[in-house]
């Protein structure tokens, strides 16, 4: 039987749940209450708080994380409600930000304090016992969770040494309502004669009007630098939309004459639980999406939606598409799936057909939903 019992840190503050059999009751925030029934790995519930009642569902993605949504009484569509418990989440630690993913059997962590590093461990009598691996060192350690679930204390020791040292951390909670738009972009300019232009510059200015959106633009020049910036998404506690912009081919992203396999890019983001959309602003990367090669090999296998183009899309045309697409999500609060469905109706050339008198050829926009 799946158990939701425990202290959760959720979209709407701390939540205490207690499960007896298939019945769950709990409290959250200052005066909210929740009760519901578990079936399989999901909890369907009703909630009540001052001035609002409604219903919703939570699905346990793993021991330390649930995803779901809620719908206030009278509302037409649901809204996101997610939660973390135990060690699962993002921590401000002795070695910088630390991302921990906790399942029933094992615990995996990532940090960058001394370069790309990982921890692998398991729970033993309430203590997280682990091995760590850094670029130039490895060793062992342990963490114990604080009584309030907001901090941990522990120690680490490098292999070959006997001296143990402290490793502490404090949980980082998301800023309510905030969403990140992260633009990772290859340089379009090929010579000094080319003018300066980039999608990230334009998007940053355009979305500056939205107080709940933070835009970050970073440039990459090869696969290693792209992977570095993708790893940074692990350490953002808030929801994020990732747009990768570069030249492209059916085989992948084209950067300085080399091809970056889009399947590898997608796979590198598998632990980015906060990722709500990955959009490729690149020609042709979705061209072979139906035959299981390249990007097609990973579609439908990850927990975030993916979109992009099947054609050699016009640079200005893709800008019009992406401003409309992202604005529907970030400013109009549509889900990525809802925005993708409306896009061809708003901009006819975004789909597979373009009007005879259109100055823009059909872009062949494609959207693939996440695995549930």
C-alpha positions in Angstrom: 0.0 0.0 0.0 1.3 3.4 -1.0 1.7 5.7 2.1 1.3 9.5 2.1 2.0 9.8 5.8 4.5 12.4 6.8 5.5 16.0 6.8 5.5 17.5 3.3 6.8 20.8 1.9 4.3 21.8 -0.7 3.3 24.5 -3.2 1.1 25.9 -0.5 3.3 25.5 2.6 4.0 22.7 5.0 1.5 19.8 5.1 1.0 17.0 7.6 -0.7 13.9 6.3 -1.7 10.8 8.2 -2.9 7.7 6.3 -4.9 4.9 7.9 -5.7 2.1 5.4 -6.8 3.9 2.3 -8.0 7.0 4.1 -5.9 10.1 4.4 -6.5 13.2 6.5 -4.3 16.2 7.1 -3.7 19.9 7.5 -1.6 22.5 5.5 -0.8 26.2 5.6 -2.4 28.2 8.4 -5.9 26.8 8.4 -6.3 24.3 5.5 -7.6 20.8 5.9 -7.6 17.9 3.5 -9.2 14.4 3.4 -9.3 11.7 0.7 -8.9 8.2 -0.4 -5.8 6.3 -1.8 -6.2 4.0 -4.8 -3.0 2.6 -6.4 -0.4 5.3 -6.2 -2.9 8.2 -6.2 -4.8 10.2 -3.6 -8.0 11.9 -4.6 -9.2 14.4 -2.0 -11.3 17.3 -1.0 -9.8 20.4 0.7 -11.1 23.3 2.7 -9.6 26.6 3.8 -11.0 30.0 4.8 -12.8 31.3 1.7 -12.2 28.3 -0.6 -13.1 24.7 -1.0 -12.4 22.3 -3.8 -11.0 18.9 -4.9 -7.9 17.4 -6.4 -5.4 14.6 -6.7 -1.9 13.7 -5.7 0.2 11.0 -7.4 3.3 9.6 -5.6 6.1 9.9 -8.2 8.6 8.4 -5.7 8.8 8.1 -1.9 10.0 11.7 -1.5 7.8 13.5 -4.1 4.1 13.8 -5.1 2.7 15.7 -8.1 -0.9 16.7 -8.7 -3.3 19.5 -9.0 -6.4 21.0 -7.4 -9.5 22.7 -8.6 -11.4 25.3 -6.5 -15.1 24.9 -6.6 -16.5 26.6 -9.7 -13.1 26.8 -11.5 -12.8 25.4 -15.0 -9.3 24.0 -14.8 -7.0 22.5 -12.2 -3.8 24.1 -10.9 -0.5 22.6 -9.8 0.1 21.3 -6.3 3.3 19.4 -5.6 5.2 18.3 -2.5 8.5 16.9 -1.1 9.3 15.0 2.1 12.3 13.7 4.1 15.6 14.4 2.3 14.0 15.0 -1.2 14.5 18.5 -2.5 17.1 21.2 -2.9 19.5 22.2 0.0 21.9 25.1 0.6 24.8 23.0 1.9 28.4 23.2 2.9 29.4 22.5 -0.7 26.8 24.7 -2.5 23.4 23.7 -3.7 22.7 20.0 -3.3 19.8 18.2 -5.1 18.6 15.0 -3.4 16.2 12.5 -5.0 14.8 9.9 -2.5 13.1 6.7 -3.4 12.2 3.9 -1.0 15.3 1.9 -1.9 18.0 4.5 -2.6 19.0 8.1 -2.5 20.8 10.0 -5.3 22.2 13.5 -5.0 24.0 16.1 -7.2 26.1 19.1 -6.3 28.6 21.3 -8.0 30.8 22.8 -5.3 34.0 21.4 -6.7 32.7 20.5 -10.1 30.1 17.9 -11.2 29.7 15.6 -8.2 27.2 12.9 -7.0 26.2 11.0 -3.9 24.7 7.5 -3.8 23.2 6.0 -0.7 20.3 4.6 1.3 18.4 5.2 4.5 19.6 3.2 7.6 17.7 3.7 10.9 16.6 7.2 9.9 20.1 8.3 8.7 21.1 8.8 5.1 24.4 6.9 4.6 26.2 7.5 1.3 29.2 7.5 -0.9 30.2 10.7 -2.7 32.1 11.1 -6.0 33.8 14.3 -7.1 36.1 15.0 -10.1 39.2 14.6 -8.0 38.1 12.8 -4.8 35.7 10.3 -3.3 34.6 9.1 0.1 31.8 8.4 2.5 29.4 10.3 4.7 26.1 10.5 6.5 23.2 13.0 7.0 20.6 13.2 9.7 17.4 15.3 9.1 16.5 18.0 11.6 13.3 17.7 13.6 11.6 20.3 11.5 12.6 18.8 8.2 14.2 22.1 7.2 17.9 21.2 7.9 20.3 18.3 8.0 23.6 17.8 9.8 26.2 15.2 9.0 29.8 14.4 8.3 32.0 13.3 5.4 35.4 11.6 5.1 37.6 11.2 2.1 38.9 7.7 1.2 42.3 7.0 2.7 41.8 9.5 5.5 40.5 9.2 9.1 39.4 12.8 9.7 35.7 13.4 9.5 34.4 16.9 8.7 31.0 18.6 9.0 28.5 18.7 6.1 25.3 20.7 6.9 22.4 22.0 4.8 19.2 23.9 4.9 16.2 23.3 2.7 15.5 25.8 0.0 11.8 26.4 -0.5 10.4 27.7 -3.8 9.3 31.3 -4.1 5.5 31.1 -4.5 4.3 31.9 -8.1 7.7 32.2 -9.6 8.6 30.6 -12.9 12.0 30.6 -14.6 12.5 30.9 -18.4 15.9 29.6 -19.2 17.3 30.2 -22.7 20.4 28.2 -23.6 21.6 29.6 -26.9 24.4 28.9 -29.4 25.9 32.0 -31.0 24.2 32.7 -34.4 26.9 35.1 -35.6 29.6 33.6 -37.8 31.8 36.6 -38.3 32.5 40.1 -37.0 30.5 41.5 -39.9 27.3 40.0 -38.4 25.0 42.1 -36.2 24.3 41.2 -32.6 21.1 39.3 -32.2 19.8 36.5 -30.0 16.5 35.1 -28.8 17.5 35.4 -25.2 18.0 39.2 -25.4 14.5 39.7 -26.9 12.8 37.3 -24.5 14.4 38.9 -21.5 13.0 42.3 -22.5 9.6 41.0 -23.4 9.0 39.1 -20.2 10.5 41.8 -17.9 6.9 43.0 -17.6 5.9 39.9 -15.7 6.9 40.1 -12.0 6.5 36.3 -11.6 8.9 35.4 -14.4 12.7 35.4 -14.2 14.6 35.0 -17.5 18.1 33.6 -17.7 20.1 33.5 -20.9 23.3 31.5 -21.2 25.4 30.6 -24.3 26.9 27.2 -25.1 29.5 26.3 -27.7 29.7 22.5 -27.4 28.1 19.5 -25.8 30.0 19.9 -22.5 28.9 23.5 -22.0 25.3 22.7 -22.9 25.3 19.8 -20.3 26.8 22.2 -17.7 23.9 24.6 -18.1 21.3 21.8 -18.2 22.7 20.6 -14.9 22.0 24.0 -13.3 18.3 23.3 -13.7 18.6 20.7 -11.0 19.2 23.5 -8.4 16.2 25.7 -9.2 13.4 25.0 -6.7 10.8 26.8 -8.8 9.1 25.6 -12.1 11.3 26.2 -15.2 10.7 26.3 -18.9 13.9 25.5 -21.0 14.3 26.8 -24.5 17.4 25.6 -26.4 18.2 27.7 -29.5 20.7 26.8 -32.2 21.0 25.6 -35.7 19.7 22.1 -36.1 19.4 19.0 -38.3 17.3 15.8 -38.0 20.3 14.2 -36.2 20.5 16.9 -33.5 21.7 20.4 -32.7 24.4 21.8 -35.0 27.1 23.8 -33.1 30.4 24.9 -34.7 30.1 22.1 -37.3 29.5 19.4 -34.7 26.2 17.6 -33.9 24.8 17.3 -30.4 22.4 14.4 -30.1 19.1 15.7 -28.8 18.3 12.4 -27.2 21.3 12.8 -25.0 20.2 16.3 -24.1 16.8 15.1 -23.0 18.3 12.2 -21.0 20.6 14.6 -19.1 17.5 16.4 -17.8 15.7 13.3 -16.4 16.2 14.4 -12.7 15.1 18.0 -13.3 11.7 17.6 -11.6 11.0 21.3 -11.9 11.1 21.3 -15.7 7.7 22.0 -17.2 8.6 22.3 -20.8 11.6 21.7 -23.1 11.4 23.6 -26.4 13.9 23.3 -29.2 14.1 26.5 -31.1 16.1 24.8 -33.9 15.4 23.7 -37.4 14.5 20.1 -38.2 15.2 18.5 -34.8 11.7 17.0 -34.8 11.9 15.8 -38.4 12.5 12.1 -37.5 10.6 12.2 -34.3 8.1 9.5 -35.5 10.7 6.8 -36.3 12.4 6.2 -33.0 15.7 7.7 -33.9 17.4 10.8 -32.4 14.8 12.8 -30.4 12.3 10.1 -31.2 14.1 7.6 -29.0 13.3 9.5 -25.8 9.9 11.1 -26.6 7.2 9.8 -24.3 9.8 8.5 -21.8 10.4 11.6 -19.7 8.2 13.5 -17.2 8.2 16.8 -19.1 6.7 17.8 -22.5 8.9 18.5 -25.5 8.3 20.7 -28.5 10.1 21.8 -31.6 10.0 22.0 -35.4 10.1 19.5 -38.3 11.2 22.0 -41.0 13.9 24.5 -41.7 11.8 27.2 -39.9 12.3 30.8 -40.7 14.2 32.7 -37.9 11.7 35.5 -37.7 8.8 33.0 -38.0 10.1 30.9 -35.1 10.4 34.1 -33.0 6.7 34.9 -33.7 5.8 31.4 -32.8 7.8 31.3 -29.6 6.8 34.7 -28.3 3.1 33.6 -28.7 3.6 30.1 -27.3 5.6 31.2 -24.3 3.3 34.2 -23.6 0.3 31.9 -23.4 2.1 29.8 -20.8 3.8 32.5 -18.7 1.3 35.4 -19.0 -2.0 33.7 -19.8 -1.3 30.7 -17.5 -2.2 28.0 -20.0 -0.5 24.7 -19.6 2.1 23.8 -22.3 -0.4 21.3 -23.8 -3.1 23.9 -24.0 -0.8 26.5 -25.5 0.5 24.0 -28.1 -3.1 23.1 -29.1 -4.1 26.7 -29.7 -0.9 27.8 -31.5 -1.8 26.6 -35.0 -5.1 28.3 -34.8 -3.5 31.6 -33.8 -0.6 31.4 -36.2 -1.5 29.2 -39.2 2.0 28.8 -40.4 3.1 27.2 -37.1 1.6 23.9 -38.2 2.0 21.8 -41.3 0.0 24.2 -43.7 0.6 27.8 -44.5 -1.7 30.2 -46.4 -0.8 30.6 -50.1 -0.1 34.3 -49.6 1.8 33.8 -46.3 5.4 35.1 -46.2 6.2 32.3 -43.8 6.5 28.7 -44.8 4.9 26.0 -42.6 7.0 25.5 -39.5 5.9 21.9 -38.7 5.5 22.6 -34.9 5.3 19.5 -32.8 4.3 18.9 -29.2 4.9 15.7 -27.3 3.2 15.3 -23.8 5.1 13.8 -20.9 4.9 10.3 -19.6 2.4 10.1 -16.8 
